[in-house]
Amino acid sequence: MAQKRRSILFIPALVLLSALAGGLYGPRIEVASAAAGEDDVQASMKSFTKVYSTVEQNFADPLSADKSIYKGAIPGMLRTLDPHSNFFDPKDLENMREEQRGHYYGVGMQVVGRNGKTIVVAPFVGSPAYKAGLRPGDVIIFVNDKPTDNLDSTKVADLLKGPKGTPVEIKVAREGQDTPLLFKIVRDEISRKSVPDAFLLKPGIGFVKLEQFNETTSHEMEEALKAMGEDNLKGLIIDLRSNPGGLLNEAVAVGDHFLNKGDVIVSHKGRASAEHAYTARTGNLGREYPIVVLVNRNSASASEIVSGALQDHDRGWILGDNTFGKGLVQTVYPLVENTGLALTTAKYYTPSGRLIQRDYSNTSFFDYYYRNNTAARNSADVKMTDGGRTVYGGGGISPDEKYTPAKLTPFETEMLVKFALSDFTHHFFATHKIQLPAQWALDTATMNEFHQFLMDKKIEFTEADFTKDYDWVRRRLQAEIYQTAFSVDESRKYEIMTDPEVEQAIAALPKAQALMAKTKKIIVERMRK
């Protein structure tokens, strides 16, 4: 029986925490081997079989095929190929498909482990958990009478998931409450928004955050742009920071929305697959407002396809840091017992022909994932944008304008490590039985209260530290309080509206406008010759 295969745009679990699946890709690959090559493979298989047989017969403990083959031999073989070929056990494969679909069934909240406890980070707006009244900072102590102490937060999240319409009981401890609170919730479909934030930063200036590329991304983005009146936009900020990638067809659809009809968006080619180019089929329908794209070192794969296409066509001004440099495509081959093999079968190239993938041949996988050098580029892979600007391949997408976020001070780091901001927020709502008004702003009295809270908690700082980092503390603390007082959506919106990098992106819109105008003029002159 022929098996379906899927191609995917990956950034590894070490960077992502979870891998994302990609779009349908390519014909079945038939590899013709020379006789000598077949002999080598046969000899290697005989050697492996002999080694495995010896281990099976003589190892001190009973041998598990699941452990030795699926978690040992196969992953070990794939690690000799490249950083992105991967093996999925049944749970990993299902998680990948879940991410790809963009929805799951559960109660709808983010949780995190802390000191053996599972803490609610925030319920998703409109979810069963949100409607039931769960709050950030609630400590989950039981799920259906099963204690959660010392359980991994992933396991607790699995307990909260289940078929649509099924009940689940969640018992939580909440600061300010003498006894635990019991919530009886009915599970429902939970949509994982890939476009969680989209609004006007100011009249005529839109903002859209693409968190990943799943099955609904392009539709979500188009609906968001329609809602903010796209035809009247004077500029747009597209935030691809820390976007790990996802579905190829969704990256193509997003690029299609902003480019001219017929423009190349991306191409791929491999040893056993012919070169294939994806072009804009609909195009931007004459909308030519300036675009600034925000990227950083964790923007990877599909997000590099979009940012690379906008840069190569001089359609967008790229602001931030060099992107990850993940330009390998994996085809997923289903295996036995609901497992899967993600094998690299091709490489991706931007419209100008530059390779997105960063070199990994002379470095460890650890250095590859966590490198400090984000300005790598291949001087032999030099291309030109539509307007004649020089761009380089082999190192992700280099920004047109560099932005380096300010490093955390020791005091700021201490507050984050000690969870001082979130702990104060829980204390604040436990001791202030008030309903905060819309657009509430953190005042001097609350900042003084936070100052005293830090002293009571024995968090070491000087008055000079507090004064120097006052504005940073005020912004981060107000965002924390917004999560509980209003919603995680309102908290995120406040952080975006006060983000220094977003402010710089707004200031860069005239550069994007000038770039488009210059390129258009060059193309017209080129056509006249």
C-alpha positions in Angstrom: 0.0 0.0 0.0 1.4 3.4 -0.9 2.0 5.6 2.1 1.5 9.3 2.3 4.5 11.5 3.0 4.6 15.0 4.2 7.3 17.6 3.9 8.0 19.8 6.8 9.9 22.9 7.7 11.6 22.2 11.0 13.5 23.9 13.7 14.7 21.3 16.3 13.0 20.5 19.6 16.0 22.0 21.5 15.0 25.4 20.1 11.3 24.9 19.8 10.4 22.5 22.5 8.2 20.8 19.8 8.6 20.3 16.1 6.1 21.6 13.6 4.8 19.7 10.5 4.8 21.1 7.0 2.9 20.9 3.7 2.6 18.1 1.2 5.7 17.8 -0.9 7.0 16.1 -3.9 6.6 12.8 -5.7 7.6 9.5 -4.3 11.4 9.3 -4.3 12.9 6.4 -6.1 16.6 6.0 -5.5 18.6 4.0 -8.0 21.8 2.5 -6.4 24.8 1.2 -8.1 25.7 -2.5 -7.6 28.6 -1.6 -5.5 26.4 0.7 -3.3 24.0 -2.2 -2.8 26.8 -4.4 -1.7 27.9 -1.8 0.8 24.4 -1.5 2.2 24.0 -5.3 2.4 27.3 -5.6 4.3 26.3 -2.9 6.7 22.9 -4.5 7.4 24.6 -7.8 8.1 27.0 -6.1 10.6 24.1 -4.3 12.3 22.0 -7.5 12.6 25.0 -9.3 14.1 25.6 -6.5 16.6 21.9 -6.4 17.6 21.7 -10.1 17.9 24.8 -10.1 20.2 23.3 -7.4 22.4 19.9 -9.1 22.5 21.4 -12.4 23.7 24.0 -11.1 26.1 22.9 -7.7 27.6 22.5 -7.8 31.4 18.8 -6.8 31.3 16.0 -7.9 29.0 16.2 -5.9 25.7 13.4 -3.6 24.6 13.2 -3.1 20.8 11.4 0.2 21.4 14.4 1.4 23.4 17.2 -0.1 21.3 15.8 0.5 17.8 13.3 3.4 18.0 15.2 5.4 20.6 18.7 4.3 19.9 19.7 2.9 16.5 17.3 5.0 14.2 17.9 8.4 16.0 21.6 7.7 16.1 21.7 7.0 12.4 19.7 10.2 11.6 22.1 12.3 13.8 24.9 11.4 11.4 23.0 13.0 8.5 21.9 16.5 9.5 20.4 18.4 12.5 16.8 18.2 11.3 16.2 14.6 10.1 14.3 13.1 13.0 12.3 10.1 14.3 8.9 10.4 15.9 7.4 8.0 18.4 3.6 7.8 18.4 3.2 10.6 20.9 5.6 12.9 19.1 3.9 12.2 15.8 0.5 13.0 17.2 1.8 16.2 18.8 3.2 17.2 15.5 -0.1 16.6 13.8 -1.9 18.5 16.5 0.4 21.5 16.0 -0.2 21.3 12.3 -4.0 21.3 12.6 -4.0 24.2 14.9 -6.4 22.9 17.5 -6.9 20.3 20.2 -9.5 19.2 22.8 -9.1 20.3 26.4 -9.8 23.1 28.8 -7.6 25.8 27.1 -4.9 27.2 29.4 -1.1 27.4 29.5 0.6 25.8 32.5 4.2 25.7 33.7 6.1 23.6 36.2 7.7 25.4 39.2 9.3 23.7 42.2 7.3 20.5 41.8 4.0 22.4 41.3 2.0 23.1 38.2 1.1 26.8 37.9 -1.5 28.3 35.6 0.2 30.9 33.4 -3.0 32.1 31.8 -6.3 30.7 30.4 -7.0 31.4 26.7 -9.7 34.0 26.1 -13.1 32.3 25.5 -11.9 28.9 26.6 -13.7 26.6 29.1 -10.9 27.4 31.7 -11.4 31.1 31.1 -15.2 31.0 31.4 -14.9 28.9 34.5 -12.8 31.5 36.3 -9.3 30.0 36.5 -6.7 32.7 37.0 -3.0 33.1 36.4 -1.1 31.9 39.4 -3.6 29.2 40.4 -1.7 26.1 41.6 -3.3 22.9 40.2 -3.2 20.3 42.9 -5.7 17.7 41.6 -7.0 16.7 38.1 -9.9 14.3 38.5 -8.7 13.3 42.0 -5.2 12.6 40.7 -2.6 14.6 42.7 -0.2 16.7 40.5 2.6 17.1 43.0 6.0 16.5 41.3 4.2 15.6 38.0 5.8 17.1 34.9 3.7 20.0 33.6 3.5 18.2 30.3 1.8 15.2 32.0 -0.6 17.6 33.8 -1.4 19.2 30.4 -2.1 15.7 29.0 -4.5 15.0 31.9 -6.4 18.2 31.1 -6.8 17.1 27.4 -9.6 14.7 26.4 -12.5 14.2 24.0 -14.8 17.1 23.3 -17.8 17.2 25.7 -16.1 15.2 28.4 -16.0 16.6 32.0 -12.8 17.2 34.0 -12.5 18.4 37.6 -9.6 20.7 38.5 -8.8 21.6 42.1 -6.5 24.6 42.6 -4.9 26.5 45.4 -5.2 30.3 45.2 -3.5 32.9 47.2 -6.0 34.6 49.5 -8.3 31.6 49.6 -8.2 29.4 52.8 -9.4 26.3 51.0 -8.8 24.9 47.5 -11.2 25.8 44.7 -12.9 23.1 42.7 -13.7 23.8 39.0 -15.9 21.4 37.0 -15.2 22.0 33.3 -16.4 20.4 30.1 -13.7 20.0 27.5 -14.1 21.7 24.1 -12.2 22.3 21.0 -9.3 24.7 21.6 -8.0 26.7 18.7 -4.3 27.5 18.7 -4.2 30.9 17.1 -1.2 31.3 14.9 -2.0 35.0 14.6 -2.7 35.9 18.2 -2.2 39.7 17.9 -3.5 42.0 15.1 -4.5 45.6 15.6 -3.8 49.2 14.8 -0.8 50.6 16.6 -1.9 54.0 15.6 -4.3 55.3 12.9 -3.3 53.7 9.6 -0.4 51.6 11.0 -1.2 48.0 11.5 0.5 45.2 13.4 0.2 41.5 12.9 2.0 38.8 14.9 2.5 35.4 13.2 3.5 32.9 15.9 3.8 29.9 13.6 2.5 28.6 10.3 -0.3 26.0 10.7 -3.3 25.1 8.6 -5.1 28.4 9.4 -2.4 31.0 9.4 -3.0 32.7 6.0 -6.8 32.7 6.6 -6.3 34.2 10.1 -4.0 36.8 8.8 -6.3 37.8 5.9 -9.2 38.1 8.3 -7.2 40.2 10.7 -6.0 42.6 8.0 -9.6 42.9 6.7 -10.8 43.7 10.2 -8.3 46.6 10.5 -9.2 48.0 7.1 -6.2 46.8 5.0 -7.2 49.0 2.0 -6.6 52.1 4.1 -3.4 51.0 5.7 -0.4 53.4 5.5 2.0 50.8 6.9 2.2 47.4 8.4 4.5 45.7 11.0 4.8 41.9 10.6 6.2 40.3 13.7 8.0 37.0 12.9 10.2 37.0 16.0 10.7 33.5 17.4 8.4 32.1 14.8 9.8 28.5 14.3 8.1 27.8 11.0 5.5 25.3 10.0 3.6 24.6 6.8 5.2 25.4 3.5 1.9 26.1 1.7 1.0 28.6 4.4 4.3 30.4 4.1 3.7 30.6 0.3 0.1 31.9 0.9 1.4 34.6 3.3 4.1 35.7 0.8 1.5 35.7 -2.0 -0.6 38.2 -0.1 2.1 40.9 -0.2 4.0 40.3 -3.4 3.1 41.0 -7.1 1.3 38.3 -9.0 3.9 36.1 -10.6 6.7 36.9 -8.2 8.7 33.9 -7.0 8.3 33.2 -3.3 10.6 30.3 -2.7 12.0 27.3 -4.6 13.4 23.9 -3.5 15.5 21.2 -5.0 17.2 18.0 -3.9 19.2 15.1 -5.1 16.1 13.1 -6.0 13.7 15.9 -6.7 13.6 18.4 -9.6 13.7 22.1 -8.8 10.3 23.6 -8.1 9.4 27.3 -7.7 6.4 28.6 -5.9 5.0 31.9 -7.3 2.4 34.4 -6.2 -0.9 33.4 -7.9 -3.2 36.2 -6.6 -0.7 38.8 -5.6 -1.3 41.9 -3.5 -4.1 43.3 -5.6 -2.4 46.7 -5.9 -1.9 47.2 -2.2 1.6 48.7 -1.8 1.8 50.1 1.7 5.3 49.9 3.3 6.1 46.8 5.4 8.6 46.3 8.2 9.3 42.7 9.2 10.6 41.9 12.7 12.9 38.8 13.0 15.4 37.4 15.5 17.7 34.4 15.8 14.8 32.1 16.5 12.9 33.1 13.4 13.2 29.9 11.3 12.2 27.9 8.3 8.8 29.2 7.0 9.3 32.6 8.6 12.6 32.8 6.7 10.8 31.9 3.5 8.5 34.9 4.0 11.1 37.4 5.2 13.5 36.3 2.5 10.9 36.7 -0.2 9.9 40.2 0.9 13.5 41.2 1.2 14.6 39.8 -2.2 11.7 41.6 -3.9 12.5 44.8 -1.9 8.9 44.6 -0.6 9.7 44.7 3.1 12.4 46.3 5.3 13.8 43.6 7.6 14.5 44.7 11.2 16.1 42.7 14.0 18.8 40.0 14.1 20.0 37.3 11.7 17.5 34.5 11.5 18.2 30.9 12.5 19.2 29.6 9.0 17.0 26.5 8.6 16.5 25.8 4.9 16.2 22.1 4.8 12.9 20.4 4.0 11.9 17.1 5.7 9.6 14.5 4.1 7.7 12.5 6.7 7.5 8.8 6.0 4.9 6.9 8.1 6.4 3.8 9.7 5.0 0.9 11.8 3.1 1.3 15.0 2.2 5.0 14.4 5.8 6.1 14.2 7.3 8.4 11.6 10.6 9.3 9.9 11.3 12.9 9.0 14.0 12.8 6.4 15.7 15.8 4.8 15.0 15.5 1.0 15.6 19.0 -0.4 16.9 22.5 0.3 15.1 25.9 0.1 16.2 28.9 -1.8 14.9 32.5 -1.7 13.7 34.2 -5.0 17.2 35.5 -5.7 18.5 32.0 -5.5 20.4 32.2 -2.2 20.4 29.2 0.1 18.7 29.8 3.5 20.3 26.9 5.3 23.3 27.7 7.6 26.4 25.5 7.4 26.5 22.7 10.0 29.3 20.6 8.6 32.1 21.7 10.9 30.2 22.3 14.2 28.5 20.3 16.9 24.7 20.1 16.9 24.8 21.9 20.3 26.7 24.8 18.7 24.4 24.7 15.7 21.3 25.1 17.9 22.8 27.6 20.4 25.4 29.5 18.4 26.3 33.0 19.4 27.4 34.1 15.9 24.3 35.3 14.2 26.0 37.0 11.3 27.3 34.0 9.4 27.1 34.2 5.7 28.6 32.5 2.7 30.8 34.9 0.7 30.5 32.5 -2.3 26.7 32.7 -2.3 26.1 36.4 -3.3 22.9 37.4 -5.0 21.0 40.6 -5.8 17.5 41.8 -4.8 15.1 43.2 -7.5 16.5 46.7 -6.8 20.1 45.6 -7.0 21.0 45.3 -3.3 23.6 42.6 -2.4 22.3 39.8 -0.2 24.1 36.7 1.0 23.1 33.0 1.4 24.1 30.3 3.8 23.3 32.2 7.0 19.6 32.7 7.3 18.2 36.1 6.5 20.3 39.1 7.4 18.3 42.2 8.5 18.4 45.4 6.6 18.6 47.2 10.0 20.1 45.6 13.1 18.2 45.8 16.4 19.7 44.4 19.6 17.4 44.2 22.6 18.9 45.6 25.8 20.5 43.0 28.0 18.8 42.3 31.4 20.5 43.9 34.4 21.3 41.7 37.4 18.3 43.2 39.3 16.0 42.4 36.4 17.3 38.9 36.1 16.9 38.4 39.8 13.2 39.4 39.7 12.6 37.0 36.8 14.5 34.1 38.4 12.6 34.6 41.7 9.3 35.1 40.0 8.9 38.4 41.8 6.6 40.0 39.3 4.1 37.1 39.0 4.2 36.4 42.8 3.4 40.1 43.5 0.5 40.0 41.1 -1.0 37.0 42.9 -0.5 38.9 46.2 -2.0 42.1 44.8 -5.3 40.4 43.8 -5.4 38.4 47.0 -5.2 41.6 49.0 -7.1 44.0 46.7 -10.6 42.9 46.1 -11.2 45.5 43.4 -12.2 45.5 39.7 -9.6 47.4 37.7 -11.0 49.8 35.1 -10.1 49.4 31.4 -6.9 51.1 30.5 -5.7 51.0 34.1 -2.2 52.2 34.5 0.2 51.1 37.3 0.6 54.1 39.7 3.2 55.2 42.1 1.4 53.7 45.1 1.4 50.2 43.5 5.1 50.6 42.6 5.8 51.5 46.3 3.8 48.4 47.3 5.9 46.3 45.0 9.1 47.8 46.5 8.0 46.7 50.0 7.0 43.3 48.6 10.6 42.8 47.4 12.0 43.7 50.7 9.6 41.4 52.6 10.6 38.5 50.2 14.3 39.2 51.0 15.1 39.9 47.3 18.5 41.7 47.3 18.6 45.0 45.5 19.8 48.6 46.1 17.8 51.8 45.8 20.0 52.6 42.8 18.9 49.3 41.2 15.2 50.1 41.7 15.6 53.6 40.4 17.6 52.6 37.3 15.2 49.8 36.3 12.0 51.6 37.3 10.6 51.9 33.8 11.4 48.3 32.9 9.8 47.1 36.2 6.7 49.2 35.7 6.2 47.9 32.1 6.7 44.3 33.0 4.6 44.5 36.2 1.7 46.2 34.4 1.7 43.4 31.8 1.6 40.8 34.5 -1.3 42.5 36.3 -3.2 42.8 33.0 -3.2 39.0 32.6 -5.2 38.6 35.7 -7.2 41.8 35.6 -8.3 41.5 32.0 -6.8 38.7 29.8 -3.6 37.4 28.3 -4.6 39.1 25.0 -4.8 42.5 26.7 -1.5 41.9 28.4 0.2 41.0 25.1 -1.3 44.0 23.4 0.0 46.3 26.1 3.5 44.8 25.8 3.5 45.2 22.0 2.3 48.8 22.2 5.2 49.6 24.6 7.8 47.5 22.9 10.9 49.6 21.9 11.6 47.4 18.9 8.0 47.9 17.6 8.5 51.6 18.1 11.7 51.4 16.0 9.8 49.4 13.3 7.2 52.3 13.1 10.1 54.7 12.6 11.5 52.5 9.9 8.4 52.5 7.7 9.6 55.5 5.6 12.7 53.4 4.8 10.5 50.6 3.6 8.5 53.1 1.5 11.7 54.6 0.0 13.0 51.1 -0.8 9.9 50.2 -2.7 9.9 53.4 -4.7 13.5 53.1 -5.6 13.1 49.5 -6.7 10.1 50.3 -8.8 12.0 53.0 -10.6 15.0 50.7 -11.2 12.8 48.0 -12.6 11.0 50.5 -15.0 14.4 51.8 -16.2 15.6 48.2 -16.7 12.6 47.3 -18.8 13.2 50.3 -21.1 16.7 49.2 -22.0 
